[in-house]
Amino acid sequence: MTLVIGEDVRVAAARDAVLLGLKGKVVLETMHTLTIRTDAKRKVVLPKAGSAIQLKDGQILLGDDLKGRLEDRIAILGRPARRAGRRTR
């Protein structure tokens, strides 16, 4: 899981060709979108589905891997692993 809010990114792939190459900082993440603030202070909404972003360090994240809400992905990481064969009542 990667937290992308606050990261400088570049749109590496998108279904909408106008968004390709867009650079800026991720300021908001919802269940289906990322909002990127460009250097010109413009906010652009990028759908996660069918897109990919490149982080400053060169790592590429697929929007489909970021599916769901951020708080749900964090909650899944915080759960302890279930032990097989034990029941609690």
PyMOL CGO cylinders between C-alpha atoms (Angstrom):
from pymol import cmd
from pymol.cgo import CYLINDER

trace = [
    CYLINDER, 0.00, 0.00, 0.00, 1.26, 3.44, -0.86, 0.3, 1, 1, 1, 1, 1, 1,
    CYLINDER, 1.26, 3.44, -0.86, 0.11, 6.76, 0.49, 0.3, 1, 1, 1, 1, 1, 1,
    CYLINDER, 0.11, 6.76, 0.49, 0.16, 9.21, -2.39, 0.3, 1, 1, 1, 1, 1, 1,
    CYLINDER, 0.16, 9.21, -2.39, -1.33, 12.32, -0.79, 0.3, 1, 1, 1, 1, 1, 1,
    CYLINDER, -1.33, 12.32, -0.79, 1.35, 15.00, -0.73, 0.3, 1, 1, 1, 1, 1, 1,
    CYLINDER, 1.35, 15.00, -0.73, 3.52, 13.26, -3.33, 0.3, 1, 1, 1, 1, 1, 1,
    CYLINDER, 3.52, 13.26, -3.33, 4.81, 14.98, -6.47, 0.3, 1, 1, 1, 1, 1, 1,
    CYLINDER, 4.81, 14.98, -6.47, 3.59, 12.91, -9.41, 0.3, 1, 1, 1, 1, 1, 1,
    CYLINDER, 3.59, 12.91, -9.41, 3.41, 12.79, -13.20, 0.3, 1, 1, 1, 1, 1, 1,
    CYLINDER, 3.41, 12.79, -13.20, 0.56, 11.12, -15.05, 0.3, 1, 1, 1, 1, 1, 1,
    CYLINDER, 0.56, 11.12, -15.05, 2.23, 8.28, -16.96, 0.3, 1, 1, 1, 1, 1, 1,
    CYLINDER, 2.23, 8.28, -16.96, -0.94, 6.77, -18.45, 0.3, 1, 1, 1, 1, 1, 1,
    CYLINDER, -0.94, 6.77, -18.45, -4.57, 7.81, -18.65, 0.3, 1, 1, 1, 1, 1, 1,
    CYLINDER, -4.57, 7.81, -18.65, -7.62, 7.03, -20.72, 0.3, 1, 1, 1, 1, 1, 1,
    CYLINDER, -7.62, 7.03, -20.72, -7.97, 10.75, -21.45, 0.3, 1, 1, 1, 1, 1, 1,
    CYLINDER, -7.97, 10.75, -21.45, -4.98, 11.84, -23.57, 0.3, 1, 1, 1, 1, 1, 1,
    CYLINDER, -4.98, 11.84, -23.57, -5.26, 15.42, -22.27, 0.3, 1, 1, 1, 1, 1, 1,
    CYLINDER, -5.26, 15.42, -22.27, -4.10, 14.22, -18.84, 0.3, 1, 1, 1, 1, 1, 1,
    CYLINDER, -4.10, 14.22, -18.84, -0.91, 12.50, -20.08, 0.3, 1, 1, 1, 1, 1, 1,
    CYLINDER, -0.91, 12.50, -20.08, 2.24, 14.13, -18.77, 0.3, 1, 1, 1, 1, 1, 1,
    CYLINDER, 2.24, 14.13, -18.77, 0.39, 16.26, -16.22, 0.3, 1, 1, 1, 1, 1, 1,
    CYLINDER, 0.39, 16.26, -16.22, 2.66, 17.09, -13.26, 0.3, 1, 1, 1, 1, 1, 1,
    CYLINDER, 2.66, 17.09, -13.26, 1.72, 18.21, -9.79, 0.3, 1, 1, 1, 1, 1, 1,
    CYLINDER, 1.72, 18.21, -9.79, 1.08, 17.24, -6.19, 0.3, 1, 1, 1, 1, 1, 1,
    CYLINDER, 1.08, 17.24, -6.19, -1.67, 14.86, -5.07, 0.3, 1, 1, 1, 1, 1, 1,
    CYLINDER, -1.67, 14.86, -5.07, -3.91, 16.81, -2.70, 0.3, 1, 1, 1, 1, 1, 1,
    CYLINDER, -3.91, 16.81, -2.70, -6.94, 14.52, -2.37, 0.3, 1, 1, 1, 1, 1, 1,
    CYLINDER, -6.94, 14.52, -2.37, -7.80, 10.87, -2.84, 0.3, 1, 1, 1, 1, 1, 1,
    CYLINDER, -7.80, 10.87, -2.84, -11.32, 9.49, -3.08, 0.3, 1, 1, 1, 1, 1, 1,
    CYLINDER, -11.32, 9.49, -3.08, -12.59, 6.01, -3.82, 0.3, 1, 1, 1, 1, 1, 1,
    CYLINDER, -12.59, 6.01, -3.82, -12.33, 6.45, -7.60, 0.3, 1, 1, 1, 1, 1, 1,
    CYLINDER, -12.33, 6.45, -7.60, -10.19, 9.56, -8.19, 0.3, 1, 1, 1, 1, 1, 1,
    CYLINDER, -10.19, 9.56, -8.19, -7.00, 11.43, -7.35, 0.3, 1, 1, 1, 1, 1, 1,
    CYLINDER, -7.00, 11.43, -7.35, -6.98, 15.23, -7.32, 0.3, 1, 1, 1, 1, 1, 1,
    CYLINDER, -6.98, 15.23, -7.32, -3.71, 16.76, -8.51, 0.3, 1, 1, 1, 1, 1, 1,
    CYLINDER, -3.71, 16.76, -8.51, -2.76, 20.41, -8.00, 0.3, 1, 1, 1, 1, 1, 1,
    CYLINDER, -2.76, 20.41, -8.00, -0.52, 21.59, -10.83, 0.3, 1, 1, 1, 1, 1, 1,
    CYLINDER, -0.52, 21.59, -10.83, 2.19, 24.27, -10.63, 0.3, 1, 1, 1, 1, 1, 1,
    CYLINDER, 2.19, 24.27, -10.63, -0.34, 26.71, -12.13, 0.3, 1, 1, 1, 1, 1, 1,
    CYLINDER, -0.34, 26.71, -12.13, -2.53, 26.13, -9.00, 0.3, 1, 1, 1, 1, 1, 1,
    CYLINDER, -2.53, 26.13, -9.00, -5.12, 24.32, -11.11, 0.3, 1, 1, 1, 1, 1, 1,
    CYLINDER, -5.12, 24.32, -11.11, -6.81, 21.24, -9.60, 0.3, 1, 1, 1, 1, 1, 1,
    CYLINDER, -6.81, 21.24, -9.60, -7.31, 18.32, -11.96, 0.3, 1, 1, 1, 1, 1, 1,
    CYLINDER, -7.31, 18.32, -11.96, -9.31, 15.20, -11.11, 0.3, 1, 1, 1, 1, 1, 1,
    CYLINDER, -9.31, 15.20, -11.11, -7.73, 11.99, -12.41, 0.3, 1, 1, 1, 1, 1, 1,
    CYLINDER, -7.73, 11.99, -12.41, -9.81, 8.80, -12.46, 0.3, 1, 1, 1, 1, 1, 1,
    CYLINDER, -9.81, 8.80, -12.46, -7.91, 5.89, -10.89, 0.3, 1, 1, 1, 1, 1, 1,
    CYLINDER, -7.91, 5.89, -10.89, -9.31, 3.33, -13.33, 0.3, 1, 1, 1, 1, 1, 1,
    CYLINDER, -9.31, 3.33, -13.33, -7.10, 2.98, -16.38, 0.3, 1, 1, 1, 1, 1, 1,
    CYLINDER, -7.10, 2.98, -16.38, -4.44, 5.42, -15.20, 0.3, 1, 1, 1, 1, 1, 1,
    CYLINDER, -4.44, 5.42, -15.20, -0.89, 5.25, -13.86, 0.3, 1, 1, 1, 1, 1, 1,
    CYLINDER, -0.89, 5.25, -13.86, 1.15, 7.83, -11.99, 0.3, 1, 1, 1, 1, 1, 1,
    CYLINDER, 1.15, 7.83, -11.99, 4.89, 8.12, -11.66, 0.3, 1, 1, 1, 1, 1, 1,
    CYLINDER, 4.89, 8.12, -11.66, 6.32, 9.22, -8.31, 0.3, 1, 1, 1, 1, 1, 1,
    CYLINDER, 6.32, 9.22, -8.31, 9.31, 11.51, -7.97, 0.3, 1, 1, 1, 1, 1, 1,
    CYLINDER, 9.31, 11.51, -7.97, 11.62, 8.53, -7.31, 0.3, 1, 1, 1, 1, 1, 1,
    CYLINDER, 11.62, 8.53, -7.31, 10.55, 6.90, -10.61, 0.3, 1, 1, 1, 1, 1, 1,
    CYLINDER, 10.55, 6.90, -10.61, 8.20, 4.31, -9.11, 0.3, 1, 1, 1, 1, 1, 1,
    CYLINDER, 8.20, 4.31, -9.11, 5.03, 3.81, -11.19, 0.3, 1, 1, 1, 1, 1, 1,
    CYLINDER, 5.03, 3.81, -11.19, 1.73, 3.11, -9.45, 0.3, 1, 1, 1, 1, 1, 1,
    CYLINDER, 1.73, 3.11, -9.45, -1.29, 1.79, -11.32, 0.3, 1, 1, 1, 1, 1, 1,
    CYLINDER, -1.29, 1.79, -11.32, -4.54, 3.49, -10.44, 0.3, 1, 1, 1, 1, 1, 1,
    CYLINDER, -4.54, 3.49, -10.44, -6.27, 0.11, -10.35, 0.3, 1, 1, 1, 1, 1, 1,
    CYLINDER, -6.27, 0.11, -10.35, -3.91, -0.91, -7.51, 0.3, 1, 1, 1, 1, 1, 1,
    CYLINDER, -3.91, -0.91, -7.51, -5.05, 2.14, -5.54, 0.3, 1, 1, 1, 1, 1, 1,
    CYLINDER, -5.05, 2.14, -5.54, -8.71, 1.18, -5.82, 0.3, 1, 1, 1, 1, 1, 1,
    CYLINDER, -8.71, 1.18, -5.82, -10.96, 1.86, -2.88, 0.3, 1, 1, 1, 1, 1, 1,
    CYLINDER, -10.96, 1.86, -2.88, -10.81, 4.48, -0.21, 0.3, 1, 1, 1, 1, 1, 1,
    CYLINDER, -10.81, 4.48, -0.21, -7.54, 5.31, 1.50, 0.3, 1, 1, 1, 1, 1, 1,
    CYLINDER, -7.54, 5.31, 1.50, -8.99, 4.75, 4.97, 0.3, 1, 1, 1, 1, 1, 1,
    CYLINDER, -8.99, 4.75, 4.97, -10.17, 1.26, 3.97, 0.3, 1, 1, 1, 1, 1, 1,
    CYLINDER, -10.17, 1.26, 3.97, -6.70, 0.30, 2.72, 0.3, 1, 1, 1, 1, 1, 1,
    CYLINDER, -6.70, 0.30, 2.72, -5.16, 1.55, 5.96, 0.3, 1, 1, 1, 1, 1, 1,
    CYLINDER, -5.16, 1.55, 5.96, -7.71, -0.35, 8.08, 0.3, 1, 1, 1, 1, 1, 1,
    CYLINDER, -7.71, -0.35, 8.08, -6.88, -3.62, 6.31, 0.3, 1, 1, 1, 1, 1, 1,
    CYLINDER, -6.88, -3.62, 6.31, -3.20, -3.24, 7.21, 0.3, 1, 1, 1, 1, 1, 1,
    CYLINDER, -3.20, -3.24, 7.21, -4.01, -2.66, 10.88, 0.3, 1, 1, 1, 1, 1, 1,
    CYLINDER, -4.01, -2.66, 10.88, -5.98, -5.89, 11.35, 0.3, 1, 1, 1, 1, 1, 1,
    CYLINDER, -5.98, -5.89, 11.35, -4.22, -8.79, 13.03, 0.3, 1, 1, 1, 1, 1, 1,
    CYLINDER, -4.22, -8.79, 13.03, -3.97, -12.02, 11.05, 0.3, 1, 1, 1, 1, 1, 1,
    CYLINDER, -3.97, -12.02, 11.05, -6.61, -14.64, 11.84, 0.3, 1, 1, 1, 1, 1, 1,
    CYLINDER, -6.61, -14.64, 11.84, -5.45, -17.87, 13.35, 0.3, 1, 1, 1, 1, 1, 1,
    CYLINDER, -5.45, -17.87, 13.35, -6.85, -21.04, 11.85, 0.3, 1, 1, 1, 1, 1, 1,
    CYLINDER, -6.85, -21.04, 11.85, -8.90, -23.28, 14.09, 0.3, 1, 1, 1, 1, 1, 1,
    CYLINDER, -8.90, -23.28, 14.09, -9.62, -20.73, 16.84, 0.3, 1, 1, 1, 1, 1, 1,
    CYLINDER, -9.62, -20.73, 16.84, -13.05, -19.38, 17.52, 0.3, 1, 1, 1, 1, 1, 1,
    CYLINDER, -13.05, -19.38, 17.52, -14.02, -16.53, 19.76, 0.3, 1, 1, 1, 1, 1, 1,
    CYLINDER, -14.02, -16.53, 19.76, -17.47, -16.08, 21.19, 0.3, 1, 1, 1, 1, 1, 1,
]
cmd.load_cgo(trace, "trace")
